[in-house]
Amino acid sequence: MNPSESAVLRDLGGVTSDDTIAESKNSFQAQEMLWANDKVQGLILHRKLKPVGFISKVDILRINAGLP
């Protein structure tokens, strides 16, 4: 099994491939990823495999609704 896809790893506070998003993705793609998996509460933004930020479900809702 690939550890980056393990739900158990997420439950232990680790990061799986479902918890990350590339900087090249837009907010609508991030929303699709978040709603595809109920356990994911946010996404770690990565650039060339280096984590550079975090975006939560609330952040995505605000962005796509045009709220500050």
Phi, psi and omega in degrees: 000144179276119182301333182288352179245012186275122176293329178296320178301318178298317180298334178272004179095011179269180182245133177249174179297335178289344184263004183237155178215141180282152180296342181281350180278151179263177185294329178289325175292323176297319178298317178301317180295318182293319182279347177284340182221109184296335182285340181279123180259350179186175182234140174272122179279129180233148177234114181053047177067010176253125180294132182233357179178178180221140177228129184266173176300320179296318178302315181296317178301316180295316180299311184287340176269353180077024180267153178287000000 
